[in-house]
Amino acid sequence: MTKVIKRDGRKVEFNPNKIREAVLKAFEDVDKEVTSQAKIQSSNIANYVKSLDQDSISVEEIQDIVENKLMASKRKDVAKSFILYRNDRTRVRESKMKLMNDIREKLTASNVQNQNANIDEKSFGGRVGEASDTVLKQYALDNCMSAMARNNHQNNEIYIHDLNSYAVGMHNCLSIPFDDLLKNGFNTRQTDVRPAQSVNTAFQLVAVIFQLQSLQQFGGVSATHLDWTMVPYVRKSFLKHYIVAYLKQSPDFLDLDLLNMMFDTYEEGGIIRNKFDDWVDEHKHEFFEKTGLKESDFYLGNTNLDKVFYQSALYDTINETYQAAEGLFHNLNTLQSRSGNQLPFTSINYGTCTSLEGRMVIKALLDVSIKGIGKLHKTSIFPCSIFQCMKGVNRKPGDQNYDLFRLALRSTAQRLYPNYANVDWSGNAGYDIEDPRTYFSTMGCRTANGWDVNGFGQLKDGRGNICPVTIIMPTLAMEVKTRMIEQYGAEAVAEDESHLVDRFIGYLDNKIYEAKDMLIERFNWISHQSPDAAKFMYENHVMAGYVPEEGIVSALKHGTLGVGQIGLAETLQILIGCDHTSEKGMALAKRIEKLFHDRCKEFKEEYKLNFGVYLSPSENLCYTSMNKFKEKYGVIKDVSDKDFFTNSIHVPVWIKMTPMEKIDIESQLTGYSNAGCITYVELDGSVKNNIDAIETIVNYAMDKDIPYFAINVPNDMCTKCGYTDDIANNCPMCGGDEIRRLRRVTGYLTGDYTTAFNKGKQQEVEMRVKHQTFK
């Protein structure tokens, strides 16, 4: 024997010592020492291979000989040790090979998966991010969790979301306390930022803060009551514009050499000043002395102010507020701050502030939404706008903000945004009507903060979801059914449906407990990170409750742990042959959802952590989990005869019904969720001309206690002329065939679904039926 053929095809010199070392290791693992017998047997096997009458031999052939020789000896235990070692090495080797292949695919973008519609996987940043994510995911599976958690994830039973962020210890999402940050200023790694002094600056800082915080976490960021937040800064701008109008009337104003004053600088106490600043400051002081006014006098609607100066200041403030809102929308659609040219997942909640300043902000936000962004007035992808519906405030004619609700409906008909949050939702009981920070608000995707078991009550600001998992219910149902068929036979299982259901419920219950354990594992992992890893978040108390002496768990404990789910409709089909659009299916659906709800309530009390039922978005999981299901169980009618699982408790997208019927069905189940859910209806393009119909549907959803509601309308845009509507193949205005087909994924919008969505999500979009407004 002279040559050994390696697994990669290379030929190397035969080295008998490698055989001896492998055999000795097997003996040592069993005997805990290297005995003389071990040395003799290892040498005998090595010499046997060496004596073979052939020029070369493969590594696998050598290992087969070692196995056979050991099995033929009296030491079967050593043979077993060698076989286990060989299998482990094979598993590690294959895992490394798969990892390298996966990395190669990501770096070359040769197998784009579109796991996240907000990521451009073909871009340089996307390729680098996707390749590093591949390594981080494998590291997390191998090193950061229990075997139970890893097996659940790999077996398609309980999915760990954002696995790429597990090892570094990031949390998911956060509702940002903008009131505090804009009022007090904040620190960044390189500098500090002063408090906002105008509505324009405040809106700019909102975009900056969104971007900064998005880098501290892996999920979305939101403003919970942006209209209320902006009121002080509208007033600051109004005050500035009023004083400017006053100063322009001074006798010496026309004689000022303003440009030279601006450049006439000097240093005072280490601060660089100029003559222009001095003139403004001197006259501002003079203004307050002469007029006897105070800063608190400057609010819209104050009839005691000078009418001429008031009108001038109001005009300038309206313009500034609109431009500030317009700047926010453009910033949030261009600040690509994550790998893959990814924009921060931003959401803004508004609609309940009835002050003139608050109404001005709401109006500006809706006007910008309707107008669109860029040269072609494209529908804005971010921020996800959410209009907060509230009885007595904006729901009915006569309510102070009813006109703004109507404007929101018009924006929805044209731009899909805003979505609608139900401030009166029963699940948000106990909120403080005097404190908009406690009003029901949500992330665009659906994540919501319920009652905090650790002292913050219904406060939303500074809280978010720490991490979610999703139980893949169709896998569980099929596992139970398959085992029962093996045990009792298919006919017996079909005849005893209740036994199958009971077995499934028991198995699901066990998996909910395991999901809880997986969330606690990750929560503890996150809690052991240094606050320096997210310095902006902890130093500025962006996540509320942080006490340095107690560690970051002092803040994290106020967030939620989401026990999610996917595929209720398919699960019901597996178990009882129908979905929850039937009375029989709904009865079982309620039993399943009550189990989720009751267990999370128990966990919340036992562990003093905010466990909640999360009706998962599953943008990518709907496709990947179905692929794994098909690999194991094949194509099953009404279950796996498509490329996606139905999202959470939703009615399957292909079932025809009215919007009210869909709301009636899903509203029976959304109340079991307290960590986030959403209900959609699909309407055709003609609804743009029937705002009354949209109002009826939204109000119906609110009255049915739906917490978070959205309406999907066709939004195709010709990229040549900007025409937007339901477009077939060619633009009816210019004949162009380059059409951007924007659709909703999760609660957010995204780019052209034909390129941004994965294969399963694309099919789901194409199978969506329009819910006819009336029978």
C-alpha positions in Angstrom: 0.0 0.0 0.0 1.5 3.3 -1.0 -1.3 5.9 -1.6 -4.5 7.0 0.2 -7.3 8.7 -1.7 -8.7 11.6 0.3 -12.4 12.6 0.1 -11.6 15.5 -2.1 -9.8 13.2 -4.6 -6.2 14.0 -3.6 -3.7 11.2 -3.3 -1.4 11.2 -0.3 1.3 8.9 1.2 -0.1 6.1 3.3 0.5 6.7 7.0 -0.2 3.7 9.3 0.1 5.9 12.4 -3.2 7.6 11.6 -5.0 4.2 11.7 -3.3 3.4 15.1 -4.3 6.7 16.5 -7.9 6.3 15.5 -8.2 2.8 17.0 -6.4 3.8 20.2 -8.8 6.7 20.6 -11.7 4.2 20.4 -10.1 2.0 23.0 -9.3 5.0 25.3 -12.9 6.3 25.1 -14.1 2.9 26.4 -11.3 1.8 28.8 -10.3 5.4 29.9 -6.7 4.4 29.3 -4.4 3.0 26.6 -3.8 -0.6 27.4 -1.2 -3.0 25.9 -4.1 -4.9 24.2 -5.2 -1.7 22.6 -1.7 -1.0 21.2 -1.4 -4.5 19.9 -4.8 -4.5 18.2 -4.3 -1.0 16.7 -0.9 -2.1 15.2 -2.4 -5.3 13.8 -5.2 -3.4 12.0 -2.7 -0.8 10.6 -0.3 -3.5 9.4 -3.2 -5.4 7.8 -4.1 -2.4 5.7 -0.5 -1.8 4.9 -0.1 -5.3 3.6 -3.0 -5.1 1.1 -1.9 -5.9 -2.4 -3.2 -2.7 -4.1 -1.6 0.6 -5.0 -4.2 2.9 -3.4 -7.2 2.8 -1.1 -9.8 5.4 -0.1 -10.3 6.8 3.4 -13.8 5.3 3.5 -12.5 1.9 2.6 -9.9 2.1 5.4 -12.6 3.0 7.9 -14.8 0.1 6.7 -11.8 -2.3 7.4 -11.3 -0.9 10.9 -15.0 -1.3 11.7 -15.0 -4.9 10.4 -11.9 -5.9 12.3 -13.1 -4.5 15.5 -16.6 -6.1 15.1 -14.9 -9.4 14.4 -12.9 -9.1 17.7 -14.2 -9.6 21.2 -14.3 -5.8 21.8 -17.7 -5.0 20.3 -17.8 -2.0 22.7 -14.7 -0.5 21.1 -16.2 -1.1 17.7 -19.3 0.8 18.7 -17.2 3.7 20.0 -15.3 3.8 16.7 -18.6 3.8 14.7 -20.1 6.6 16.8 -16.9 8.6 16.4 -17.0 8.0 12.6 -20.6 9.0 12.3 -20.0 12.2 14.4 -17.1 13.1 12.1 -19.2 12.4 9.0 -22.0 14.6 10.4 -19.6 17.5 11.2 -17.9 17.2 7.8 -21.2 17.2 5.9 -22.4 20.1 8.0 -19.3 22.0 7.1 -19.7 21.2 3.5 -23.3 22.3 3.5 -22.3 25.5 5.3 -19.7 26.2 2.7 -22.1 25.6 -0.1 -24.7 27.8 1.5 -22.2 30.6 2.0 -21.1 30.2 -1.6 -24.7 30.5 -2.7 -25.2 33.7 -0.7 -22.0 35.3 -1.8 -22.8 34.7 -5.5 -26.6 35.3 -5.1 -27.1 32.1 -7.1 -30.1 31.0 -5.1 -32.0 34.1 -4.0 -34.7 33.1 -1.5 -36.2 36.5 -0.7 -36.5 35.6 2.9 -37.2 39.2 3.7 -39.0 41.4 1.2 -37.1 44.4 2.5 -33.6 43.0 1.7 -31.9 43.1 -1.7 -30.1 39.8 -1.6 -28.3 40.5 -4.9 -26.7 43.7 -3.6 -23.1 43.8 -2.2 -24.5 44.5 1.3 -27.2 41.8 0.9 -24.7 39.2 -0.2 -22.3 40.0 2.7 -25.2 40.0 5.2 -26.8 36.8 3.9 -23.4 35.0 4.0 -22.7 36.1 7.6 -26.2 35.2 8.6 -25.6 31.7 7.3 -22.7 31.3 9.7 -24.4 33.0 12.6 -27.5 30.7 12.3 -25.4 27.6 12.3 -23.3 28.9 15.3 -26.5 29.6 17.2 -27.9 26.1 16.6 -24.6 24.5 17.6 -23.6 26.6 20.6 -26.4 28.8 22.0 -29.4 26.6 22.8 -30.5 23.3 24.2 -30.9 20.1 22.1 -34.6 20.4 22.7 -34.7 23.9 21.1 -32.4 22.9 18.2 -34.4 19.7 17.4 -37.7 21.6 17.5 -36.4 24.1 15.0 -34.7 21.6 12.7 -37.7 19.2 12.8 -40.1 21.9 11.6 -42.1 21.9 14.8 -41.2 25.2 16.6 -39.5 27.9 14.5 -36.9 30.2 16.1 -37.3 33.6 14.4 -34.3 35.6 13.3 -31.9 32.9 14.2 -29.1 35.0 12.7 -29.4 37.4 15.6 -29.6 34.8 18.3 -25.9 34.4 19.1 -25.1 38.2 19.4 -28.1 38.5 21.8 -30.2 41.1 20.0 -33.9 41.5 20.9 -36.7 42.0 18.4 -38.6 45.3 18.3 -39.3 48.4 20.3 -41.8 51.3 20.6 -39.6 54.3 21.1 -40.2 57.0 23.8 -40.0 59.9 21.4 -41.5 62.3 24.0 -38.5 62.0 26.2 -35.8 61.8 23.5 -37.0 64.9 21.7 -37.5 66.9 24.9 -34.2 66.0 26.6 -31.9 65.2 23.7 -29.8 62.1 23.5 -26.2 60.7 23.2 -24.7 58.8 20.3 -21.4 57.1 20.1 -19.8 60.2 18.4 -21.7 63.1 19.9 -24.8 64.3 21.7 -27.9 65.8 20.2 -29.7 68.8 21.7 -33.5 68.9 22.3 -35.6 69.7 19.3 -36.6 73.4 19.0 -38.9 73.2 16.0 -41.3 70.8 14.3 -38.9 70.4 11.3 -36.0 69.4 13.6 -38.3 67.1 15.6 -39.4 65.2 12.5 -35.7 65.0 11.3 -34.7 63.6 14.7 -37.5 61.0 14.6 -35.9 59.6 11.4 -32.5 59.7 13.0 -33.7 57.9 16.2 -35.5 55.3 14.2 -32.3 54.6 12.3 -30.1 54.5 15.4 -32.4 52.2 17.3 -32.9 49.9 14.4 -29.2 49.0 14.6 -29.6 47.9 18.3 -32.1 45.2 17.4 -33.3 42.9 14.6 -37.0 43.9 14.3 -39.1 47.0 13.8 -39.3 50.4 15.5 -42.5 52.5 16.1 -43.8 55.8 17.4 -46.9 55.1 19.5 -48.6 58.5 19.3 -46.7 60.8 16.9 -49.5 63.4 16.7 -49.3 64.1 20.4 -45.5 63.9 20.4 -45.2 66.7 17.9 -47.5 69.2 19.5 -44.8 71.0 21.6 -42.6 71.4 18.5 -45.4 72.8 16.3 -45.8 75.4 19.1 -42.1 76.1 19.1 -42.1 76.7 15.4 -45.2 78.9 15.7 -43.5 80.9 18.4 -40.4 81.4 16.2 -42.4 82.4 13.1 -44.5 84.8 15.2 -41.4 86.5 16.6 -39.8 86.7 13.1 -43.0 88.3 11.8 -42.8 90.8 14.7 -39.1 91.5 14.2 -39.6 92.1 10.5 -41.8 95.1 11.4 -39.1 96.8 13.4 -37.8 100.1 12.0 -34.2 99.0 11.6 -34.9 95.7 10.0 -34.7 96.9 6.3 -31.4 98.5 7.0 -29.7 95.4 8.4 -26.7 94.0 6.5 -27.8 90.4 7.3 -25.1 88.6 5.3 -22.3 90.5 6.9 -23.8 90.0 10.3 -24.0 86.3 9.8 -20.3 86.1 8.9 -19.2 88.5 11.6 -18.2 85.9 14.2 -16.4 85.9 17.5 -15.7 83.5 20.4 -17.2 83.9 23.8 -16.7 81.4 26.6 -15.5 78.8 24.1 -18.6 79.3 21.9 -18.5 80.7 18.4 -21.2 83.4 17.9 -22.1 85.9 15.3 -23.8 89.3 15.1 -26.9 87.9 13.5 -27.5 85.5 16.5 -26.9 88.4 18.8 -29.5 90.6 17.0 -32.1 87.9 17.1 -31.5 87.1 20.8 -31.5 90.7 21.8 -34.8 91.4 20.0 -36.4 88.2 21.2 -35.8 89.4 24.8 -37.1 92.8 23.8 -40.2 91.2 22.2 -41.2 89.4 25.4 -40.6 92.6 27.5 -42.6 94.9 25.1 -45.5 92.5 24.5 -45.8 91.1 27.9 -46.3 87.7 26.3 -44.9 84.4 27.6 -43.9 81.2 25.7 -47.0 79.5 27.1 -49.2 82.0 25.2 -48.1 80.5 21.9 -50.5 77.9 20.8 -52.8 77.7 17.9 -56.2 79.3 18.4 -55.1 81.9 21.0 -57.3 84.8 20.0 -55.3 87.2 22.3 -52.3 87.3 19.9 -51.9 90.0 17.2 -53.9 89.0 14.2 -51.4 90.0 11.6 -48.4 88.3 13.3 -50.6 85.3 14.1 -51.7 84.8 10.5 -48.2 85.1 9.2 -46.8 82.6 11.8 -49.7 80.2 11.2 -49.0 80.3 7.4 -45.3 79.5 8.0 -46.0 76.8 10.6 -48.5 75.0 8.3 -45.8 75.0 5.5 -43.1 73.9 7.9 -45.1 71.0 9.3 -46.0 69.7 5.9 -42.4 69.9 4.7 -41.3 68.2 7.9 -43.7 65.3 7.4 -42.7 65.1 3.8 -39.0 64.9 4.8 -39.8 62.1 7.3 -41.4 60.0 4.6 -38.5 60.6 2.2 -35.9 59.9 4.9 -37.5 56.7 6.0 -37.5 55.4 2.4 -33.9 56.3 1.7 -31.9 55.7 5.0 -30.6 52.2 4.2 -29.0 51.4 7.5 -28.8 47.6 7.5 -27.1 45.1 5.3 -28.9 44.3 2.0 -29.8 47.9 1.4 -32.4 47.3 4.0 -34.6 50.2 5.4 -35.5 50.3 9.1 -39.0 48.7 9.6 -40.7 51.9 10.9 -44.2 52.4 12.0 -46.1 55.5 13.2 -49.4 55.5 15.1 -51.5 58.7 15.1 -55.1 60.0 14.9 -56.4 60.8 18.4 -54.9 64.2 19.3 -57.7 66.8 18.9 -55.6 69.9 19.6 -55.1 72.2 16.6 -51.4 71.4 16.6 -52.1 67.6 16.7 -54.7 67.9 14.0 -52.2 69.8 11.8 -49.7 67.0 12.2 -52.2 64.3 11.4 -53.3 66.2 8.3 -49.8 66.7 7.1 -48.9 63.0 7.5 -52.0 61.9 5.6 -51.5 64.5 2.9 -48.0 63.3 2.3 -49.2 59.7 2.3 -51.8 60.5 -0.4 -49.4 62.6 -2.5 -46.7 59.9 -2.6 -42.9 60.3 -2.7 -40.4 61.0 -5.4 -40.8 62.3 -8.9 -43.4 59.7 -9.8 -45.3 60.1 -6.5 -44.8 56.4 -5.5 -46.7 54.8 -2.7 -44.5 55.1 0.4 -43.3 51.7 1.7 -42.2 53.2 5.1 -43.3 54.3 7.5 -46.2 51.9 8.1 -48.8 54.4 9.0 -51.4 53.3 11.6 -54.5 55.4 12.3 -55.8 55.0 15.9 -59.6 54.7 15.9 -61.2 55.9 19.1 -64.8 56.3 20.1 -65.8 59.9 20.7 -62.7 61.2 18.9 -62.7 60.2 15.3 -65.2 57.4 14.6 -68.4 59.2 13.8 -69.7 62.4 12.3 -69.5 65.1 15.0 -66.3 63.7 16.5 -63.5 66.3 16.4 -61.2 64.2 14.2 -63.8 62.5 12.1 -62.7 64.6 9.1 -59.2 63.2 9.5 -60.6 59.7 9.8 -62.3 60.3 6.4 -59.0 61.5 5.0 -57.3 58.4 6.3 -59.8 56.2 4.5 -59.1 58.1 1.3 -55.4 57.5 1.8 -56.0 53.8 2.4 -58.0 53.5 -0.8 -55.2 55.0 -2.8 -52.0 54.0 -0.9 -53.1 51.0 1.3 -51.8 53.0 4.3 -52.8 53.8 7.0 -53.8 50.6 8.7 -56.2 50.9 11.7 -55.6 50.3 15.4 -58.5 49.9 17.8 -57.9 52.1 20.8 -61.2 50.7 22.3 -60.0 47.1 21.9 -61.1 45.0 25.0 -57.5 43.6 25.2 -56.2 47.0 26.1 -58.4 47.4 29.1 -57.0 49.5 31.9 -55.3 52.2 29.7 -55.3 55.8 30.9 -57.4 58.0 28.7 -55.3 61.0 29.8 -52.1 59.3 28.7 -51.7 58.6 24.9 -48.7 56.5 25.7 -51.1 53.8 27.0 -53.4 53.9 24.0 -53.4 50.8 21.9 -50.7 51.0 19.3 -48.8 48.4 17.3 -45.8 47.7 15.1 -46.7 47.6 11.4 -46.2 43.9 11.2 -48.6 43.3 14.2 -46.5 43.1 17.3 -48.2 44.7 20.3 -47.5 45.4 23.9 -50.1 44.1 26.4 -50.4 44.7 30.1 -46.9 44.6 31.7 -46.7 42.1 34.6 -43.7 44.0 35.9 -45.2 47.3 36.7 -45.7 49.4 33.6 -49.3 48.5 33.0 -50.5 49.5 29.5 -47.6 51.8 28.9 -46.4 51.2 25.3 -43.3 53.5 25.0 -40.0 51.9 25.7 -41.3 48.4 25.4 -41.4 45.8 22.6 -41.2 42.2 21.8 -38.0 40.5 23.0 -38.2 37.4 20.9 -40.9 35.1 19.3 -41.1 31.5 18.3 -43.8 30.0 16.0 -45.3 26.6 16.5 -45.8 24.9 13.1 -49.2 23.3 13.9 -49.6 21.3 10.6 -46.4 19.4 11.4 -47.7 18.5 14.8 -51.1 17.4 13.5 -49.5 15.2 10.9 -47.0 13.7 13.3 -49.9 12.7 15.6 -52.1 11.4 12.8 -49.2 9.4 11.2 -48.4 7.7 14.6 -52.0 6.9 15.2 -52.4 5.4 11.7 -49.4 3.2 12.3 -50.9 2.2 15.6 -54.6 1.7 14.8 -54.8 1.8 11.0 -56.2 4.6 8.8 -59.8 3.4 8.9 -59.9 3.4 12.7 -58.4 6.9 12.9 -60.9 8.2 10.4 -63.8 6.8 12.4 -62.6 8.1 15.8 -62.0 11.8 15.0 -62.3 12.9 18.6 -59.5 10.6 19.7 -57.2 12.1 17.0 -58.1 15.6 18.1 -57.5 14.8 21.8 -54.1 13.4 21.0 -53.2 16.4 19.0 -54.3 18.8 21.8 -52.1 16.9 24.2 -49.2 17.1 21.9 -49.7 20.7 21.1 -49.9 21.4 24.9 -46.5 19.8 25.3 -45.1 21.9 22.5 -46.4 25.1 24.0 -44.5 24.2 27.1 -41.4 23.6 25.1 -41.9 26.9 23.2 -42.0 28.6 26.6 -38.7 27.0 27.6 -37.2 28.0 24.3 -38.2 31.6 24.9 -36.8 31.6 28.4 -33.5 30.2 27.0 -33.3 33.1 24.5 -34.4 35.7 27.0 -31.7 34.6 29.4 -29.1 34.6 26.6 -30.2 38.2 25.7 -30.2 39.3 29.3 -26.6 38.3 29.7 -25.3 40.7 27.1 -23.4 43.8 28.0 -25.3 47.1 27.9 -22.3 48.3 25.8 -23.6 46.1 23.0 -26.6 48.5 22.6 -25.2 51.6 24.2 -27.6 54.0 22.4 -30.6 52.0 23.7 -29.5 51.7 27.3 -27.7 55.0 27.9 -30.6 57.0 26.6 -33.3 54.7 28.2 -34.9 54.0 24.8 -35.8 50.7 26.3 -37.6 51.7 29.5 -36.8 50.5 33.0 -33.1 50.1 32.7 -31.3 50.1 36.1 -27.5 49.8 35.6 -27.1 48.0 39.0 -29.6 45.4 38.0 -28.3 44.8 34.5 -30.3 44.9 31.3 -32.8 42.4 32.5 -34.3 45.3 34.4 -35.5 46.7 31.1 -36.0 43.5 29.1 -38.5 42.1 31.6 -41.0 44.7 30.5 -41.0 43.3 26.9 -43.1 40.5 25.5 -42.2 36.8 24.7 -44.3 35.7 21.8 -45.7 32.2 21.5 -46.6 32.2 17.8 -48.4 29.8 15.4 -48.9 29.1 11.8 -51.3 27.1 9.7 -54.5 26.8 11.7 -56.6 26.2 8.6 -54.3 23.4 7.4 -54.2 21.9 10.9 -58.0 21.7 11.0 -58.1 20.1 7.6 -55.6 17.4 8.8 -57.6 16.7 11.9 -61.3 17.0 10.9 -61.3 17.7 7.2 -62.6 21.3 7.2 -61.3 24.7 8.2 -62.7 27.3 10.6 -65.1 28.8 8.1 -67.3 26.0 9.2 -69.1 25.7 12.5 -67.3 22.4 13.3 -63.9 23.9 12.4 -64.5 27.1 14.4 -65.3 25.0 17.5 -62.0 23.2 17.3 -60.2 26.5 16.4 -61.5 28.1 19.6 -60.3 25.1 21.6 -56.8 25.4 20.2 -56.6 29.2 20.6 -57.9 29.0 24.2 -55.1 26.5 25.0 -52.6 29.0 23.7 -54.2 31.8 25.6 -54.6 29.9 28.9 -51.0 28.6 28.9 -49.5 32.0 28.2 -51.5 33.5 31.0 -50.2 30.8 33.3 -46.6 31.3 32.2 -47.0 35.1 32.7 -48.0 34.6 36.3 -45.5 31.9 37.1 -42.4 33.5 35.6 -43.3 37.1 35.9 -42.5 37.6 32.2 -44.9 38.9 29.6 -45.7 35.8 27.7 -48.3 36.3 25.0 -50.1 34.6 22.1 -48.6 35.9 18.9 -50.3 35.4 15.6 -47.1 35.3 13.6 -46.4 37.2 10.4 -44.3 34.2 8.9 -43.3 36.1 5.8 -40.6 33.5 5.0 -41.7 30.7 7.3 -45.0 30.2 5.4 -42.9 28.9 2.4 -39.9 27.2 4.1 -42.1 25.3 6.6 -44.3 24.1 3.8 -41.3 22.9 1.8 -40.1 20.8 4.8 -43.6 19.5 5.3 -43.9 18.3 1.7 -40.5 16.7 1.9 -41.7 14.5 4.7 -45.4 14.0 4.0 -45.8 14.8 0.3 -48.8 16.6 -1.3 -52.0 16.3 0.7 -55.2 17.8 -0.7 -56.3 21.0 1.0 -53.1 20.9 3.2 -49.9 20.8 1.1 -51.2 21.2 -2.4 -49.7 24.7 -2.6 -46.4 26.4 -1.7 -47.4 28.1 1.6 -49.1 27.6 4.9 -51.9 30.0 5.7 -50.8 32.7 8.1 -51.8 32.1 11.8 -55.6 32.1 12.3 -56.4 33.7 9.0 -59.2 32.5 6.7 -57.5 30.9 3.6 -56.9 33.6 1.0 -58.8 31.7 -1.8 -62.1 31.4 0.0 -64.8 33.7 -1.4 -66.7 35.8 1.1 -67.7 39.3 2.0 -65.4 41.6 4.1 -67.9 41.4 6.9 -68.0 37.6 6.8 -64.2 37.4 7.0 -64.2 39.9 10.0 -67.0 37.8 11.7 -64.8 34.7 11.5 -61.4 36.1 12.5 -62.9 38.3 15.2 -63.9 35.1 17.1 -60.2 34.2 17.4 -58.2 37.5 17.6 -59.3 38.0 21.2 -57.2 35.1 22.3 -54.0 37.0 21.2 -52.4 39.6 23.3 -49.0 39.9 21.7 -50.0 40.9 18.2 -52.4 40.0 15.4 -53.8 41.5 12.2 -56.9 41.1 10.1 -57.0 42.0 6.4 -59.7 42.2 3.7 -59.1 42.4 -0.1 -61.0 45.0 -2.1 -60.9 45.8 -5.8 -59.7 49.1 -7.3 -63.2 50.6 -7.6 -63.3 51.2 -3.9 -61.3 54.4 -4.5 -64.6 55.9 -5.5 -66.5 54.6 -2.5 -64.9 55.9 0.7 -68.2 55.3 2.5 -67.9 51.6 1.9 -64.4 51.6 3.4 -65.6 53.5 6.4 -68.4 50.9 6.9 -65.9 48.1 6.8 -63.4 49.7 9.1 -66.0 50.6 11.7 -67.5 47.1 11.4 -64.0 45.7 12.3 -63.6 48.1 15.2 -67.1 47.2 16.5 -66.2 43.5 16.2 -63.3 44.1 18.6 -60.6 43.5 15.9 -57.5 45.1 17.5 -55.5 45.8 14.2 -57.1 46.0 10.8 -55.8 46.6 7.2 -57.3 46.8 3.8 -55.6 45.6 0.7 -56.3 47.3 -2.6 -54.5 46.9 -6.0 -51.5 49.2 -6.2 -49.8 48.8 -9.5 -47.7 51.7 -10.8 -46.3 52.4 -14.2 -42.6 53.2 -13.7 -42.6 55.4 -16.8 -45.4 57.9 -16.1 -46.4 57.1 -12.5 -50.0 56.1 -13.2 -51.2 54.1 -10.2 -54.2 51.7 -10.2 -55.0 48.1 -11.0 -53.0 47.6 -14.2 -53.2 44.5 -16.4 -50.1 44.2 -18.7 -49.7 47.7 -20.1 -50.3 51.2 -18.6 -53.6 52.6 -19.9 -52.0 56.1 -19.9 -48.7 55.7 -21.7 -48.7 52.1 -22.8 -45.6 51.2 -20.7 -45.1 47.6 -19.7 -42.7 48.2 -16.7 -45.2 47.9 -13.9 -44.3 47.9 -10.2 -46.9 45.7 -8.4 -46.9 46.7 -4.8 -48.6 44.3 -2.3 -48.7 43.9 1.4 -46.6 41.3 3.2 -47.2 40.8 7.0 -48.6 44.3 8.0 -46.0 46.2 5.9 -46.0 47.0 2.2 -43.0 46.0 0.1 -41.7 46.5 -3.4 -42.8 44.6 -6.5 -44.1 41.3 -5.1 -43.0 39.5 -8.3 -39.4 40.1 -7.4 -39.3 40.9 -3.6 -41.5 38.0 -2.3 -40.4 34.4 -2.0 -42.1 31.8 -4.2 -44.7 30.8 -1.6 -45.7 34.4 -0.8 -46.0 35.2 -4.5 -48.4 32.3 -4.9 -50.4 33.4 -1.9 -50.8 36.9 -3.4 -51.9 35.4 -6.7 -54.5 33.2 -4.9 -56.0 36.1 -2.9 -59.6 36.7 -3.8 -61.4 40.0 -3.6 -63.9 40.1 -0.7 -67.0 41.6 -2.3 -68.3 44.5 -0.4 -71.9 43.4 -0.5 -73.6 40.2 -1.3 
